[in-house]
Amino acid sequence: MRSLVTSRPRSAALVALLAALAAGLVIAPRAGAEPQILRVPSEVPGIQEAIDAAQPGDLILIAPGVYPGGYEVPGDKPGLTIRGLDRNAVILDGEHTRDVGLKTLADDTTFENMTARNFLAHGFYWRSMTGYEGRYLTAYNNRLYGIYAFDSVDGIFEKSYASGSGDAAFYIGQCRPCDAVIDDVVAEYSALGYSGTNAGGNLTIGNSLWQNNATGIVPNSLDSQQDPPQRGGTHIVGNVIANNGSANTPGEGIAGAVIGHGVGIAGGEDNVVEGNVIADNDKYGVVIFPIPGGENVYPPNDNSVVDNELSGNGAADLALSVGTGTGNCFSGNEHSSSAPAEIETQYPCSGGGLGDVPLVGDPAVGATLASDFAVASAGLSERPSYADMPEPGPQPTMPNPDPEAGQG
């Protein structure tokens, strides 16, 4: 399956958005001072010590070794780049006793070319800031999230791998417009490959592999974060989303209730699922459904599912639950089954004249989802620990990570 990702061309929309974001994410050097390189441990003994000593715009280079994690970039240190010299040999290890591998509160922070494992919360974490980049990162067997941006905008996650997360391998939440891209990543062995709670607006997930999770990709609405519902749009384009649905993954909270789907739009609005290969997921390839978000139930509205290749999904390739709102549509998909039947005829993306008429959906889809939520809410499902998920093999390391290498 991985070869499908590397060989699959990026869509024109994804390429254009990546170029635009790249242009906007360039960090200007500090006025009046040249950025410096701080080397750990040859010049500075530890990673937090290097962060404390750094000035905005500096580069921290970390030599191979196992480090305890728990590091934080404060908000007054914008523009730092923290980079390992070898993705597979620079390891932050929480030993199941520390919360977070590497966290930042500062704008324009980049984390690159290292691994975070065995943390009680998150591997790599950007919080409440503008301008974030994560690339050539590996995050595995972290209890909640692997690679995680919250209340942050103008970002990119690329060329990264995450697995063994009890909530989501990759997460972008509580932003609109998010102005963000996830590109060329792999997510597996997690409750959700991607979760995007109340996140939308210029947000693209593309050219990536989502496999062996309980569910692959889930834009969703919850009262637990600000400004629900999820709206403004997520463009899910050019991915391979396959073999999701095994309950043999960790599952924390409501994330553990969504099992068996390639893409699940859970009470979200304005999302587009386009040009993906979606195959062999246990229940539904793409399913659109309302979600109990806390005090409120959020119906999905105005979501489009177009031009995807779907096959071998257990209950149906395409599905629409009862309780949905208006404007959800399906067109141009290669598929062999749907619930309700003839879904593209009943709910086309053009010429249907549905307007603001609520959609009926399929009661059996609603019953399946309600049963999964009830089991998870009652704590009746037995899910393995995040700590017991498979350890990944070596991942591609960043080329030429040391800008001074080879200089005499």
C-alpha positions in Angstrom: 0.0 0.0 0.0 2.8 2.5 0.7 3.9 2.4 -2.9 0.5 3.7 -3.9 1.2 6.8 -1.9 4.6 7.6 -3.4 3.4 7.0 -6.9 0.0 8.8 -6.7 0.2 12.3 -8.3 -0.8 15.2 -6.2 -3.9 17.1 -7.3 -3.6 20.5 -8.8 -5.5 21.9 -5.8 -3.1 20.4 -3.4 0.0 21.5 -5.3 -1.3 25.1 -5.5 -2.1 25.2 -1.8 1.3 23.7 -0.8 3.1 26.4 -2.8 1.0 29.2 -1.4 1.6 28.0 2.2 5.3 27.5 1.6 5.5 31.1 0.4 3.8 32.3 3.5 5.7 30.2 6.0 9.2 31.5 5.3 10.6 32.9 8.6 12.6 36.1 8.2 15.9 36.3 10.1 16.2 38.3 13.2 16.9 42.0 12.5 20.4 43.0 13.5 21.7 39.5 14.3 22.5 36.3 12.3 20.8 33.1 13.4 23.1 30.9 15.3 23.5 27.1 15.5 23.4 25.5 19.0 24.6 21.9 19.1 23.4 19.4 21.6 25.3 17.9 23.5 28.7 19.0 22.1 28.1 22.8 22.8 25.1 22.8 25.1 24.5 19.8 27.4 20.7 19.3 26.9 17.8 20.2 24.7 16.0 22.4 27.2 19.3 24.2 28.0 19.7 24.9 24.3 16.1 26.3 24.0 16.8 28.5 27.0 20.0 29.8 25.5 18.6 30.3 22.0 17.5 33.6 20.5 14.6 33.9 18.1 15.4 32.4 14.7 18.2 30.1 15.9 18.7 26.5 14.9 19.2 23.8 17.5 20.9 20.7 16.2 20.6 17.5 18.2 23.1 14.6 17.9 22.0 11.0 18.0 21.0 9.7 21.4 18.0 9.0 23.6 16.7 12.1 25.5 14.0 12.2 28.1 11.7 14.7 26.5 9.5 17.1 28.4 10.9 20.2 26.6 9.0 23.4 26.0 9.7 26.5 23.8 8.2 29.6 25.5 6.2 32.1 23.7 9.1 34.7 23.6 11.3 32.5 21.4 9.7 32.7 17.9 11.3 31.3 14.9 13.3 28.4 16.4 14.1 25.3 14.4 14.8 22.2 16.5 16.2 19.5 14.3 17.7 16.1 14.9 20.8 15.0 12.9 19.2 11.5 12.4 15.5 10.9 12.5 15.8 7.3 13.7 18.6 7.9 16.2 17.5 11.2 17.8 14.9 9.8 20.2 12.8 11.5 22.8 11.6 8.7 25.1 9.0 9.5 27.8 9.3 6.0 29.3 5.5 6.1 30.0 6.2 8.6 32.9 6.4 12.0 31.1 3.6 13.8 29.3 4.9 15.5 26.2 8.1 15.0 24.1 8.5 18.5 22.6 6.0 21.4 23.0 6.0 25.0 21.7 4.0 28.1 22.5 6.1 30.3 20.2 5.1 31.4 16.7 7.0 30.1 13.6 8.5 27.0 15.4 9.8 24.1 13.4 10.4 20.5 14.6 12.3 18.2 12.3 14.0 14.9 11.9 13.5 13.1 15.2 11.4 10.5 17.0 9.1 10.9 20.1 7.8 7.7 21.8 6.2 6.5 25.0 4.7 9.8 26.3 1.5 9.9 28.4 0.0 12.6 26.2 1.6 13.8 23.0 4.8 13.3 21.0 5.1 16.8 19.2 2.8 19.6 20.2 2.2 23.1 18.9 -0.2 25.2 21.0 -1.9 28.6 20.4 0.5 30.0 17.9 0.9 31.1 14.3 3.3 29.4 11.9 4.2 25.8 12.6 6.1 23.2 10.7 6.7 19.5 11.4 8.6 17.3 9.0 10.6 14.1 9.0 9.0 13.3 12.4 8.2 9.9 13.9 5.8 9.7 16.8 4.8 6.3 18.1 3.1 4.8 21.1 2.1 8.0 22.7 -1.1 7.7 24.7 -3.2 10.5 23.1 -1.7 12.3 20.1 1.3 11.7 18.0 1.8 15.0 16.0 -0.6 17.6 17.4 -1.5 21.3 16.6 -4.1 22.9 18.8 -5.5 26.5 18.4 -2.8 27.1 15.9 -2.8 28.4 12.3 -0.6 28.6 9.2 1.0 25.2 9.4 2.3 22.1 7.7 2.9 18.5 8.7 4.8 16.6 6.0 7.0 13.6 5.4 6.1 12.2 8.9 4.9 9.0 10.5 2.7 8.5 13.5 1.2 5.4 15.1 -0.1 3.9 18.4 -2.1 6.9 19.5 -5.2 6.4 21.7 -6.9 9.5 20.1 -5.3 10.5 16.8 -2.0 10.0 15.1 -2.2 13.5 13.5 -4.4 16.2 14.9 -5.3 19.8 13.9 -8.0 21.3 16.1 -9.9 24.4 17.1 -9.0 26.7 14.2 -10.8 28.5 11.4 -9.5 29.3 9.0 -6.7 26.8 9.8 -4.6 27.6 6.7 -2.8 24.3 7.1 -1.6 21.2 5.1 -1.0 17.6 6.0 1.0 16.1 3.1 2.9 12.9 2.5 2.4 11.3 5.9 1.6 7.8 7.2 -0.8 7.1 10.1 -1.5 3.7 11.5 -2.4 1.6 14.6 -4.3 4.5 16.2 -7.9 5.1 17.2 -8.0 7.8 14.5 -5.5 8.4 11.8 -6.5 12.1 11.7 -8.9 14.0 13.9 -9.9 17.6 13.3 -12.2 18.9 16.1 -13.8 22.2 15.2 -11.1 22.7 12.5 -11.7 23.9 9.0 -11.0 26.6 6.4 -8.1 26.3 3.9 -7.2 22.9 5.5 -5.9 20.2 3.1 -5.1 16.5 3.9 -3.4 15.0 0.9 -1.0 12.5 -0.7 -0.9 10.3 2.4 -1.5 6.8 3.7 -4.1 6.1 6.4 -4.2 2.4 7.3 -4.8 -0.1 10.1 -6.4 2.5 12.4 -9.9 2.1 13.9 -10.9 4.9 11.5 -8.8 6.7 9.0 -9.8 10.4 8.8 -12.5 12.2 11.0 -13.3 15.9 10.8 -15.6 16.3 13.8 -17.6 18.7 16.0 -17.4 18.6 19.8 -18.5 21.0 22.6 -15.3 20.2 24.4 -13.4 22.7 22.2 -14.3 26.2 21.2 -16.6 27.4 18.4 -18.3 24.2 17.2 -19.4 22.9 14.8 -16.5 21.9 12.6 -17.0 24.0 9.5 -15.2 26.1 6.8 -14.1 22.9 5.0 -11.4 20.3 5.0 -10.2 19.1 1.6 -9.3 15.4 1.8 -7.7 14.7 -1.6 -5.4 12.2 -3.2 -5.0 9.8 -0.2 -4.9 6.0 0.2 -7.3 5.1 3.0 -7.4 1.4 3.6 -7.8 -1.5 6.1 -9.2 0.7 8.9 -11.5 -0.8 11.4 -9.6 -3.2 13.6 -10.6 -2.8 17.2 -7.1 -4.0 18.0 -5.9 -0.4 18.4 -6.0 1.9 21.4 -9.0 4.1 21.9 -9.5 7.0 24.3 -12.8 8.6 25.0 -15.1 9.4 22.1 -12.3 8.6 19.6 -12.7 5.0 20.7 -16.4 5.1 19.5 -15.6 5.6 15.8 -14.6 2.2 14.4 -14.5 0.7 10.9 -14.5 3.6 8.5 -12.2 5.1 5.9 -13.5 8.7 6.2 -16.1 9.6 8.8 -17.5 13.1 8.7 -18.9 13.5 12.2 -21.2 16.4 12.4 -18.9 18.5 10.2 -19.7 21.0 7.5 -18.3 22.1 4.1 -15.8 19.2 3.7 -14.8 17.8 0.4 -13.6 14.1 0.0 -12.2 13.9 -3.5 -9.9 11.7 -5.6 -9.0 9.2 -2.9 -8.5 5.5 -3.0 -10.7 4.1 -0.2 -10.6 0.3 0.2 -11.2 -2.6 2.5 -12.3 -0.7 5.5 -14.4 -2.9 7.9 -17.7 -0.9 7.7 -18.0 2.1 5.5 -15.6 3.7 3.0 -17.0 7.2 3.5 -19.8 7.8 6.1 -21.5 11.1 7.0 -23.3 11.1 10.3 -24.4 13.4 13.2 -22.4 13.3 16.4 -23.3 13.8 20.1 -20.8 16.6 20.8 -21.6 17.0 24.5 -24.7 19.1 25.3 -25.5 19.4 21.6 -25.9 17.0 18.7 -24.3 18.2 15.5 -25.8 17.2 12.1 -23.4 17.3 9.1 -24.2 19.8 6.3 -22.9 20.6 2.8 -20.3 17.9 2.6 -19.3 16.6 -0.9 -17.9 13.2 -1.8 -16.7 13.2 -5.4 -14.5 11.2 -7.8 -13.2 8.6 -5.3 -12.3 5.0 -6.0 -14.0 2.8 -3.4 -14.0 -1.0 -3.2 -14.2 -3.8 -0.6 -15.6 -1.7 2.2 -17.6 -4.1 4.5 -21.1 -2.6 4.9 -21.1 -0.1 2.1 -18.6 2.0 0.1 -20.7 5.2 0.6 -23.0 5.8 3.5 -25.3 8.6 4.8 -26.8 8.2 8.3 -30.2 9.3 9.5 -30.1 12.6 11.4 -28.0 14.4 8.8 -28.7 18.0 7.8 -28.8 19.5 4.3 -26.6 19.7 1.2 -24.6 16.5 1.6 -23.9 15.0 -1.8 -22.2 12.2 -3.7 -21.1 12.2 -7.4 -18.7 10.6 -9.8 -17.4 7.9 -7.3 -16.4 4.4 -8.5 -18.3 2.2 -6.0 -20.3 -1.0 -5.8 -22.5 -0.4 -2.7 -24.1 2.4 -0.8 -26.5 3.0 2.1 -29.0 4.1 1.2 -29.1 2.5 -2.2 -28.5 4.6 -5.3 -27.0 7.3 -3.2 -25.6 9.3 -6.1 -29.1 9.3 -7.7 -30.8 10.4 -4.5 -28.2 12.9 -3.4 -26.2 14.2 -6.4 -23.8 17.1 -6.1 -25.4 18.9 -9.0 -28.8 19.1 -10.6 -30.6 17.5 -7.6 -32.5 20.5 -6.5 -32.3 19.4 -2.9 -31.6 22.9 -1.5 -32.4 23.0 2.2 -34.5 19.9 2.3 -33.2 17.6 5.2 -31.8 14.3 3.9 -33.4 11.1 5.0 -30.3 8.8 5.2 -30.2 5.2 6.1 -31.6 4.0 9.5 -29.2 1.0 9.5 -26.2 3.3 9.3 -27.5 5.3 12.2 -28.1 2.1 14.2 -24.6 0.8 13.6 -23.0 4.1 14.7 -25.3 4.5 17.7 -24.3 1.0 18.9 -20.6 1.8 18.6 -21.0 5.0 20.6 -23.1 3.3 23.2 -20.5 0.5 23.7 -17.6 3.1 24.0 -19.6 5.4 26.3 -20.3 2.5 28.7 -16.7 1.4 28.7 -17.6 -2.0 27.4 -15.1 -2.2 24.6 -11.8 -3.8 25.5 -9.0 -1.9 23.7 -5.3 -2.6 24.0 -2.9 -0.2 25.5 -1.1 2.4 23.3 2.1 1.0 24.8 1.5 -2.4 23.1 1.3 -1.2 19.5 3.9 -2.3 17.0 7.2 -0.4 16.8 7.7 1.0 13.4 10.8 0.3 11.3 13.3 3.0 10.3 11.8 6.0 8.5 13.4 8.2 5.8 15.7 10.7 7.4 16.0 14.3 6.3 18.7 15.0 3.7 21.6 17.2 4.7 20.3 18.2 8.2 23.5 20.0 9.2 24.0 23.2 7.2 27.7 23.3 8.1 28.5 19.7 7.2 31.4 19.4 4.9 32.6 23.0 5.5 36.3 23.3 6.3 
